[in-house]
Amino acid sequence: MAEVDKALLQTLAEANGIPIPEDRLEVVLKQYQTYLGILNQLESFPLDREAEPSLTFILPAEGTRDRRG
C-alpha cells in the first residue's frame, strides 16, 4: 500500500463523511499508520484461510441464565 500522508488521510476521511480538524490531523495520521502496521503484521502470520478466531462470544440459550457472575 502507498504511504499514507496527511493529504491522503484527509481525502479518505472526507470521502467517508468524517471531518478531521487540521489541528487533529497529525494525531489521527499516527494512529492510522499504527493501525496499518498492525494489519500488516496480522497478514504476515502463516494461517490457513479456514483458521477460526480464538476469541468467541457465547450467548445464553433462551430460558437459561448466565452463571458467570
PDB file of N, CA, C and O in Angstrom:
ATOM      1  N   MET A   1       0.849  -1.186   0.000  1.00  0.00           N
ATOM      2  CA  MET A   1       0.000   0.000   0.000  1.00  0.00           C
ATOM      3  C   MET A   1       0.888   1.240   0.000  1.00  0.00           C
ATOM      4  O   MET A   1       1.974   1.240   0.579  1.00  0.00           O
ATOM      5  N   ALA A   2       0.426   2.266  -0.638  1.00  0.00           N
ATOM      6  CA  ALA A   2       1.161   3.523  -0.697  1.00  0.00           C
ATOM      7  C   ALA A   2       1.267   4.147   0.694  1.00  0.00           C
ATOM      8  O   ALA A   2       0.424   3.919   1.561  1.00  0.00           O
ATOM      9  N   GLU A   3       2.312   4.931   0.883  1.00  0.00           N
ATOM     10  CA  GLU A   3       2.499   5.632   2.155  1.00  0.00           C
ATOM     11  C   GLU A   3       1.337   6.597   2.374  1.00  0.00           C
ATOM     12  O   GLU A   3       0.953   7.340   1.470  1.00  0.00           O
ATOM     13  N   VAL A   4       0.793   6.576   3.563  1.00  0.00           N
ATOM     14  CA  VAL A   4      -0.337   7.450   3.893  1.00  0.00           C
ATOM     15  C   VAL A   4       0.224   8.747   4.459  1.00  0.00           C
ATOM     16  O   VAL A   4       0.999   8.745   5.415  1.00  0.00           O
ATOM     17  N   ASP A   5      -0.185   9.850   3.848  1.00  0.00           N
ATOM     18  CA  ASP A   5       0.213  11.156   4.363  1.00  0.00           C
ATOM     19  C   ASP A   5      -1.037  11.938   4.755  1.00  0.00           C
ATOM     20  O   ASP A   5      -2.156  11.442   4.619  1.00  0.00           O
ATOM     21  N   LYS A   6      -0.844  13.146   5.234  1.00  0.00           N
ATOM     22  CA  LYS A   6      -1.978  13.946   5.710  1.00  0.00           C
ATOM     23  C   LYS A   6      -3.012  14.176   4.618  1.00  0.00           C
ATOM     24  O   LYS A   6      -4.214  14.111   4.876  1.00  0.00           O
ATOM     25  N   ALA A   7      -2.554  14.443   3.401  1.00  0.00           N
ATOM     26  CA  ALA A   7      -3.484  14.724   2.308  1.00  0.00           C
ATOM     27  C   ALA A   7      -4.350  13.504   1.992  1.00  0.00           C
ATOM     28  O   ALA A   7      -5.561  13.626   1.809  1.00  0.00           O
ATOM     29  N   LEU A   8      -3.719  12.328   1.929  1.00  0.00           N
ATOM     30  CA  LEU A   8      -4.487  11.107   1.642  1.00  0.00           C
ATOM     31  C   LEU A   8      -5.455  10.798   2.778  1.00  0.00           C
ATOM     32  O   LEU A   8      -6.608  10.438   2.538  1.00  0.00           O
ATOM     33  N   LEU A   9      -4.986  10.939   4.011  1.00  0.00           N
ATOM     34  CA  LEU A   9      -5.851  10.690   5.156  1.00  0.00           C
ATOM     35  C   LEU A   9      -7.055  11.627   5.148  1.00  0.00           C
ATOM     36  O   LEU A   9      -8.180  11.193   5.395  1.00  0.00           O
ATOM     37  N   GLN A  10      -6.829  12.889   4.871  1.00  0.00           N
ATOM     38  CA  GLN A  10      -7.920  13.868   4.817  1.00  0.00           C
ATOM     39  C   GLN A  10      -8.910  13.497   3.712  1.00  0.00           C
ATOM     40  O   GLN A  10     -10.122  13.592   3.901  1.00  0.00           O
ATOM     41  N   THR A  11      -8.394  13.078   2.569  1.00  0.00           N
ATOM     42  CA  THR A  11      -9.258  12.676   1.446  1.00  0.00           C
ATOM     43  C   THR A  11     -10.098  11.456   1.817  1.00  0.00           C
ATOM     44  O   THR A  11     -11.300  11.423   1.554  1.00  0.00           O
ATOM     45  N   LEU A  12      -9.463  10.449   2.431  1.00  0.00           N
ATOM     46  CA  LEU A  12     -10.205   9.253   2.851  1.00  0.00           C
ATOM     47  C   LEU A  12     -11.287   9.606   3.867  1.00  0.00           C
ATOM     48  O   LEU A  12     -12.412   9.113   3.784  1.00  0.00           O
ATOM     49  N   ALA A  13     -10.942  10.451   4.813  1.00  0.00           N
ATOM     50  CA  ALA A  13     -11.908  10.850   5.836  1.00  0.00           C
ATOM     51  C   ALA A  13     -13.086  11.600   5.219  1.00  0.00           C
ATOM     52  O   ALA A  13     -14.242  11.316   5.534  1.00  0.00           O
ATOM     53  N   GLU A  14     -12.796  12.541   4.355  1.00  0.00           N
ATOM     54  CA  GLU A  14     -13.873  13.314   3.716  1.00  0.00           C
ATOM     55  C   GLU A  14     -14.755  12.421   2.854  1.00  0.00           C
ATOM     56  O   GLU A  14     -15.970  12.610   2.808  1.00  0.00           O
ATOM     57  N   ALA A  15     -14.155  11.453   2.171  1.00  0.00           N
ATOM     58  CA  ALA A  15     -14.935  10.537   1.327  1.00  0.00           C
ATOM     59  C   ALA A  15     -15.894   9.697   2.158  1.00  0.00           C
ATOM     60  O   ALA A  15     -16.918   9.235   1.656  1.00  0.00           O
ATOM     61  N   ASN A  16     -15.559   9.500   3.436  1.00  0.00           N
ATOM     62  CA  ASN A  16     -16.410   8.717   4.336  1.00  0.00           C
ATOM     63  C   ASN A  16     -17.251   9.583   5.258  1.00  0.00           C
ATOM     64  O   ASN A  16     -17.877   9.077   6.190  1.00  0.00           O
ATOM     65  N   GLY A  17     -17.270  10.891   5.002  1.00  0.00           N
ATOM     66  CA  GLY A  17     -18.098  11.797   5.780  1.00  0.00           C
ATOM     67  C   GLY A  17     -17.593  12.056   7.186  1.00  0.00           C
ATOM     68  O   GLY A  17     -18.375  12.376   8.081  1.00  0.00           O
ATOM     69  N   ILE A  18     -16.289  11.919   7.385  1.00  0.00           N
ATOM     70  CA  ILE A  18     -15.702  12.122   8.703  1.00  0.00           C
ATOM     71  C   ILE A  18     -14.769  13.333   8.639  1.00  0.00           C
ATOM     72  O   ILE A  18     -13.659  13.227   8.119  1.00  0.00           O
ATOM     73  N   PRO A  19     -15.198  14.457   9.150  1.00  0.00           N
ATOM     74  CA  PRO A  19     -14.318  15.621   9.117  1.00  0.00           C
ATOM     75  C   PRO A  19     -13.212  15.504  10.178  1.00  0.00           C
ATOM     76  O   PRO A  19     -13.483  15.164  11.329  1.00  0.00           O
ATOM     77  N   ILE A  20     -11.988  15.783   9.785  1.00  0.00           N
ATOM     78  CA  ILE A  20     -10.873  15.800  10.738  1.00  0.00           C
ATOM     79  C   ILE A  20     -10.323  17.223  10.767  1.00  0.00           C
ATOM     80  O   ILE A  20      -9.812  17.710   9.758  1.00  0.00           O
ATOM     81  N   PRO A  21     -10.424  17.889  11.908  1.00  0.00           N
ATOM     82  CA  PRO A  21      -9.876  19.242  12.005  1.00  0.00           C
ATOM     83  C   PRO A  21      -8.365  19.227  11.784  1.00  0.00           C
ATOM     84  O   PRO A  21      -7.686  18.269  12.156  1.00  0.00           O
ATOM     85  N   GLU A  22      -7.856  20.269  11.192  1.00  0.00           N
ATOM     86  CA  GLU A  22      -6.426  20.369  10.877  1.00  0.00           C
ATOM     87  C   GLU A  22      -5.551  20.152  12.110  1.00  0.00           C
ATOM     88  O   GLU A  22      -4.493  19.531  12.009  1.00  0.00           O
ATOM     89  N   ASP A  23      -5.972  20.648  13.265  1.00  0.00           N
ATOM     90  CA  ASP A  23      -5.149  20.504  14.471  1.00  0.00           C
ATOM     91  C   ASP A  23      -5.121  19.073  15.008  1.00  0.00           C
ATOM     92  O   ASP A  23      -4.296  18.768  15.869  1.00  0.00           O
ATOM     93  N   ARG A  24      -5.986  18.196  14.534  1.00  0.00           N
ATOM     94  CA  ARG A  24      -6.018  16.787  14.961  1.00  0.00           C
ATOM     95  C   ARG A  24      -5.411  15.849  13.919  1.00  0.00           C
ATOM     96  O   ARG A  24      -5.217  14.662  14.178  1.00  0.00           O
ATOM     97  N   LEU A  25      -5.118  16.385  12.756  1.00  0.00           N
ATOM     98  CA  LEU A  25      -4.699  15.550  11.636  1.00  0.00           C
ATOM     99  C   LEU A  25      -3.415  14.770  11.926  1.00  0.00           C
ATOM    100  O   LEU A  25      -3.326  13.600  11.554  1.00  0.00           O
ATOM    101  N   GLU A  26      -2.433  15.367  12.566  1.00  0.00           N
ATOM    102  CA  GLU A  26      -1.170  14.678  12.865  1.00  0.00           C
ATOM    103  C   GLU A  26      -1.396  13.501  13.814  1.00  0.00           C
ATOM    104  O   GLU A  26      -0.814  12.434  13.621  1.00  0.00           O
ATOM    105  N   VAL A  27      -2.225  13.684  14.826  1.00  0.00           N
ATOM    106  CA  VAL A  27      -2.521  12.610  15.784  1.00  0.00           C
ATOM    107  C   VAL A  27      -3.249  11.464  15.084  1.00  0.00           C
ATOM    108  O   VAL A  27      -2.905  10.298  15.272  1.00  0.00           O
ATOM    109  N   VAL A  28      -4.244  11.797  14.287  1.00  0.00           N
ATOM    110  CA  VAL A  28      -5.015  10.766  13.582  1.00  0.00           C
ATOM    111  C   VAL A  28      -4.124  10.040  12.578  1.00  0.00           C
ATOM    112  O   VAL A  28      -4.251   8.829  12.395  1.00  0.00           O
ATOM    113  N   LEU A  29      -3.233  10.768  11.935  1.00  0.00           N
ATOM    114  CA  LEU A  29      -2.312  10.145  10.981  1.00  0.00           C
ATOM    115  C   LEU A  29      -1.439   9.101  11.677  1.00  0.00           C
ATOM    116  O   LEU A  29      -1.274   7.998  11.155  1.00  0.00           O
ATOM    117  N   LYS A  30      -0.887   9.421  12.825  1.00  0.00           N
ATOM    118  CA  LYS A  30      -0.062   8.460  13.563  1.00  0.00           C
ATOM    119  C   LYS A  30      -0.881   7.243  13.979  1.00  0.00           C
ATOM    120  O   LYS A  30      -0.396   6.114  13.904  1.00  0.00           O
ATOM    121  N   GLN A  31      -2.110   7.462  14.412  1.00  0.00           N
ATOM    122  CA  GLN A  31      -2.981   6.348  14.791  1.00  0.00           C
ATOM    123  C   GLN A  31      -3.277   5.465  13.588  1.00  0.00           C
ATOM    124  O   GLN A  31      -3.265   4.240  13.702  1.00  0.00           O
ATOM    125  N   TYR A  32      -3.539   6.067  12.448  1.00  0.00           N
ATOM    126  CA  TYR A  32      -3.860   5.308  11.242  1.00  0.00           C
ATOM    127  C   TYR A  32      -2.645   4.519  10.760  1.00  0.00           C
ATOM    128  O   TYR A  32      -2.781   3.376  10.323  1.00  0.00           O
ATOM    129  N   GLN A  33      -1.465   5.119  10.837  1.00  0.00           N
ATOM    130  CA  GLN A  33      -0.249   4.413  10.436  1.00  0.00           C
ATOM    131  C   GLN A  33       0.005   3.222  11.358  1.00  0.00           C
ATOM    132  O   GLN A  33       0.431   2.166  10.890  1.00  0.00           O
ATOM    133  N   THR A  34      -0.248   3.371  12.653  1.00  0.00           N
ATOM    134  CA  THR A  34      -0.115   2.265  13.595  1.00  0.00           C
ATOM    135  C   THR A  34      -1.100   1.153  13.249  1.00  0.00           C
ATOM    136  O   THR A  34      -0.744  -0.025  13.250  1.00  0.00           O
ATOM    137  N   TYR A  35      -2.338   1.537  12.954  1.00  0.00           N
ATOM    138  CA  TYR A  35      -3.375   0.578  12.561  1.00  0.00           C
ATOM    139  C   TYR A  35      -2.951  -0.210  11.323  1.00  0.00           C
ATOM    140  O   TYR A  35      -3.096  -1.432  11.287  1.00  0.00           O
ATOM    141  N   LEU A  36      -2.428   0.479  10.311  1.00  0.00           N
ATOM    142  CA  LEU A  36      -1.995  -0.201   9.091  1.00  0.00           C
ATOM    143  C   LEU A  36      -0.821  -1.142   9.368  1.00  0.00           C
ATOM    144  O   LEU A  36      -0.732  -2.217   8.776  1.00  0.00           O
ATOM    145  N   GLY A  37       0.078  -0.736  10.269  1.00  0.00           N
ATOM    146  CA  GLY A  37       1.193  -1.600  10.638  1.00  0.00           C
ATOM    147  C   GLY A  37       0.725  -2.881  11.303  1.00  0.00           C
ATOM    148  O   GLY A  37       1.254  -3.959  11.033  1.00  0.00           O
ATOM    149  N   ILE A  38      -0.269  -2.761  12.175  1.00  0.00           N
ATOM    150  CA  ILE A  38      -0.827  -3.936  12.841  1.00  0.00           C
ATOM    151  C   ILE A  38      -1.504  -4.854  11.822  1.00  0.00           C
ATOM    152  O   ILE A  38      -1.370  -6.076  11.901  1.00  0.00           O
ATOM    153  N   LEU A  39      -2.222  -4.273  10.877  1.00  0.00           N
ATOM    154  CA  LEU A  39      -2.846  -5.098   9.828  1.00  0.00           C
ATOM    155  C   LEU A  39      -1.794  -5.855   9.030  1.00  0.00           C
ATOM    156  O   LEU A  39      -1.995  -7.021   8.690  1.00  0.00           O
ATOM    157  N   ASN A  40      -0.667  -5.199   8.725  1.00  0.00           N
ATOM    158  CA  ASN A  40       0.410  -5.872   8.002  1.00  0.00           C
ATOM    159  C   ASN A  40       0.980  -7.023   8.816  1.00  0.00           C
ATOM    160  O   ASN A  40       1.282  -8.082   8.265  1.00  0.00           O
ATOM    161  N   GLN A  41       1.130  -6.828  10.122  1.00  0.00           N
ATOM    162  CA  GLN A  41       1.616  -7.903  10.982  1.00  0.00           C
ATOM    163  C   GLN A  41       0.647  -9.083  10.974  1.00  0.00           C
ATOM    164  O   GLN A  41       1.072 -10.234  10.870  1.00  0.00           O
ATOM    165  N   LEU A  42      -0.631  -8.808  11.079  1.00  0.00           N
ATOM    166  CA  LEU A  42      -1.630  -9.879  11.062  1.00  0.00           C
ATOM    167  C   LEU A  42      -1.603 -10.640   9.749  1.00  0.00           C
ATOM    168  O   LEU A  42      -1.739 -11.863   9.733  1.00  0.00           O
ATOM    169  N   GLU A  43      -1.428  -9.926   8.655  1.00  0.00           N
ATOM    170  CA  GLU A  43      -1.386 -10.571   7.339  1.00  0.00           C
ATOM    171  C   GLU A  43      -0.151 -11.453   7.186  1.00  0.00           C
ATOM    172  O   GLU A  43      -0.149 -12.367   6.361  1.00  0.00           O
ATOM    173  N   SER A  44       0.894 -11.197   7.962  1.00  0.00           N
ATOM    174  CA  SER A  44       2.131 -11.959   7.827  1.00  0.00           C
ATOM    175  C   SER A  44       2.078 -13.315   8.537  1.00  0.00           C
ATOM    176  O   SER A  44       2.934 -14.163   8.284  1.00  0.00           O
ATOM    177  N   PHE A  45       1.109 -13.542   9.408  1.00  0.00           N
ATOM    178  CA  PHE A  45       1.015 -14.818  10.116  1.00  0.00           C
ATOM    179  C   PHE A  45       0.637 -15.929   9.147  1.00  0.00           C
ATOM    180  O   PHE A  45      -0.252 -15.749   8.315  1.00  0.00           O
ATOM    181  N   PRO A  46       1.305 -17.076   9.245  1.00  0.00           N
ATOM    182  CA  PRO A  46       1.032 -18.180   8.320  1.00  0.00           C
ATOM    183  C   PRO A  46      -0.219 -18.967   8.734  1.00  0.00           C
ATOM    184  O   PRO A  46      -0.112 -20.097   9.212  1.00  0.00           O
ATOM    185  N   LEU A  47      -1.366 -18.387   8.554  1.00  0.00           N
ATOM    186  CA  LEU A  47      -2.622 -19.037   8.922  1.00  0.00           C
ATOM    187  C   LEU A  47      -3.352 -19.523   7.681  1.00  0.00           C
ATOM    188  O   LEU A  47      -3.338 -18.871   6.637  1.00  0.00           O
ATOM    189  N   ASP A  48      -3.988 -20.674   7.812  1.00  0.00           N
ATOM    190  CA  ASP A  48      -4.839 -21.155   6.729  1.00  0.00           C
ATOM    191  C   ASP A  48      -6.044 -20.235   6.600  1.00  0.00           C
ATOM    192  O   ASP A  48      -6.463 -19.607   7.572  1.00  0.00           O
ATOM    193  N   ARG A  49      -6.588 -20.161   5.418  1.00  0.00           N
ATOM    194  CA  ARG A  49      -7.759 -19.319   5.184  1.00  0.00           C
ATOM    195  C   ARG A  49      -8.924 -19.741   6.074  1.00  0.00           C
ATOM    196  O   ARG A  49      -9.754 -18.911   6.443  1.00  0.00           O
ATOM    197  N   GLU A  50      -8.989 -21.017   6.418  1.00  0.00           N
ATOM    198  CA  GLU A  50     -10.090 -21.528   7.220  1.00  0.00           C
ATOM    199  C   GLU A  50      -9.869 -21.353   8.721  1.00  0.00           C
ATOM    200  O   GLU A  50     -10.719 -21.765   9.510  1.00  0.00           O
ATOM    201  N   ALA A  51      -8.769 -20.762   9.132  1.00  0.00           N
ATOM    202  CA  ALA A  51      -8.467 -20.604  10.560  1.00  0.00           C
ATOM    203  C   ALA A  51      -9.564 -19.800  11.249  1.00  0.00           C
ATOM    204  O   ALA A  51     -10.029 -18.779  10.740  1.00  0.00           O
ATOM    205  N   GLU A  52      -9.957 -20.284  12.405  1.00  0.00           N
ATOM    206  CA  GLU A  52     -11.010 -19.631  13.176  1.00  0.00           C
ATOM    207  C   GLU A  52     -10.390 -18.673  14.180  1.00  0.00           C
ATOM    208  O   GLU A  52      -9.283 -18.913  14.662  1.00  0.00           O
ATOM    209  N   PRO A  53     -11.082 -17.600  14.496  1.00  0.00           N
ATOM    210  CA  PRO A  53     -10.567 -16.714  15.548  1.00  0.00           C
ATOM    211  C   PRO A  53     -10.580 -17.425  16.894  1.00  0.00           C
ATOM    212  O   PRO A  53     -11.445 -18.262  17.148  1.00  0.00           O
ATOM    213  N   SER A  54      -9.619 -17.092  17.760  1.00  0.00           N
ATOM    214  CA  SER A  54      -9.553 -17.755  19.067  1.00  0.00           C
ATOM    215  C   SER A  54     -10.555 -17.172  20.046  1.00  0.00           C
ATOM    216  O   SER A  54     -10.862 -17.795  21.062  1.00  0.00           O
ATOM    217  N   LEU A  55     -11.060 -16.002  19.758  1.00  0.00           N
ATOM    218  CA  LEU A  55     -11.990 -15.339  20.653  1.00  0.00           C
ATOM    219  C   LEU A  55     -13.414 -15.603  20.173  1.00  0.00           C
ATOM    220  O   LEU A  55     -13.752 -15.307  19.027  1.00  0.00           O
ATOM    221  N   THR A  56     -14.241 -16.157  21.045  1.00  0.00           N
ATOM    222  CA  THR A  56     -15.632 -16.411  20.676  1.00  0.00           C
ATOM    223  C   THR A  56     -16.552 -15.796  21.706  1.00  0.00           C
ATOM    224  O   THR A  56     -16.158 -15.563  22.848  1.00  0.00           O
ATOM    225  N   PHE A  57     -17.749 -15.543  21.308  1.00  0.00           N
ATOM    226  CA  PHE A  57     -18.768 -14.981  22.176  1.00  0.00           C
ATOM    227  C   PHE A  57     -19.902 -15.988  22.269  1.00  0.00           C
ATOM    228  O   PHE A  57     -20.370 -16.511  21.258  1.00  0.00           O
ATOM    229  N   ILE A  58     -20.338 -16.252  23.496  1.00  0.00           N
ATOM    230  CA  ILE A  58     -21.398 -17.233  23.713  1.00  0.00           C
ATOM    231  C   ILE A  58     -22.595 -16.516  24.333  1.00  0.00           C
ATOM    232  O   ILE A  58     -22.471 -15.834  25.350  1.00  0.00           O
ATOM    233  N   LEU A  59     -23.723 -16.681  23.717  1.00  0.00           N
ATOM    234  CA  LEU A  59     -24.960 -16.124  24.260  1.00  0.00           C
ATOM    235  C   LEU A  59     -25.703 -17.236  24.976  1.00  0.00           C
ATOM    236  O   LEU A  59     -25.783 -18.353  24.464  1.00  0.00           O
ATOM    237  N   PRO A  60     -26.252 -16.951  26.155  1.00  0.00           N
ATOM    238  CA  PRO A  60     -27.009 -17.987  26.861  1.00  0.00           C
ATOM    239  C   PRO A  60     -28.236 -18.396  26.059  1.00  0.00           C
ATOM    240  O   PRO A  60     -28.859 -17.574  25.386  1.00  0.00           O
ATOM    241  N   ALA A  61     -28.569 -19.672  26.142  1.00  0.00           N
ATOM    242  CA  ALA A  61     -29.753 -20.170  25.454  1.00  0.00           C
ATOM    243  C   ALA A  61     -30.998 -19.593  26.115  1.00  0.00           C
ATOM    244  O   ALA A  61     -30.989 -19.252  27.298  1.00  0.00           O
ATOM    245  N   GLU A  62     -32.053 -19.491  25.344  1.00  0.00           N
ATOM    246  CA  GLU A  62     -33.300 -18.953  25.879  1.00  0.00           C
ATOM    247  C   GLU A  62     -33.771 -19.812  27.053  1.00  0.00           C
ATOM    248  O   GLU A  62     -33.764 -21.041  26.979  1.00  0.00           O
ATOM    249  N   GLY A  63     -34.179 -19.148  28.140  1.00  0.00           N
ATOM    250  CA  GLY A  63     -34.657 -19.860  29.317  1.00  0.00           C
ATOM    251  C   GLY A  63     -33.553 -20.209  30.294  1.00  0.00           C
ATOM    252  O   GLY A  63     -33.826 -20.762  31.360  1.00  0.00           O
ATOM    253  N   THR A  64     -32.318 -19.899  29.955  1.00  0.00           N
ATOM    254  CA  THR A  64     -31.214 -20.124  30.897  1.00  0.00           C
ATOM    255  C   THR A  64     -30.639 -18.784  31.281  1.00  0.00           C
ATOM    256  O   THR A  64     -30.897 -17.770  30.633  1.00  0.00           O
ATOM    257  N   ARG A  65     -29.866 -18.790  32.333  1.00  0.00           N
ATOM    258  CA  ARG A  65     -29.237 -17.538  32.707  1.00  0.00           C
ATOM    259  C   ARG A  65     -27.731 -17.721  32.723  1.00  0.00           C
ATOM    260  O   ARG A  65     -27.226 -18.830  32.899  1.00  0.00           O
ATOM    261  N   ASP A  66     -27.041 -16.642  32.543  1.00  0.00           N
ATOM    262  CA  ASP A  66     -25.591 -16.664  32.528  1.00  0.00           C
ATOM    263  C   ASP A  66     -25.099 -16.817  33.966  1.00  0.00           C
ATOM    264  O   ASP A  66     -25.420 -15.985  34.815  1.00  0.00           O
ATOM    265  N   ARG A  67     -24.333 -17.856  34.251  1.00  0.00           N
ATOM    266  CA  ARG A  67     -23.875 -18.131  35.610  1.00  0.00           C
ATOM    267  C   ARG A  67     -22.453 -17.619  35.866  1.00  0.00           C
ATOM    268  O   ARG A  67     -21.857 -17.937  36.896  1.00  0.00           O
ATOM    269  N   ARG A  68     -21.910 -16.832  34.940  1.00  0.00           N
ATOM    270  CA  ARG A  68     -20.530 -16.363  35.122  1.00  0.00           C
ATOM    271  C   ARG A  68     -20.419 -15.216  36.088  1.00  0.00           C
ATOM    272  O   ARG A  68     -19.300 -14.796  36.383  1.00  0.00           O
ATOM    273  N   GLY A  69     -21.469 -14.701  36.583  1.00  0.00           N
ATOM    274  CA  GLY A  69     -21.349 -13.630  37.543  1.00  0.00           C
ATOM    275  C   GLY A  69     -22.200 -12.510  37.169  1.00  0.00           C
ATOM    276  O   GLY A  69     -22.233 -11.498  37.869  1.00  0.00           O
TER     277      GLY A  69
END
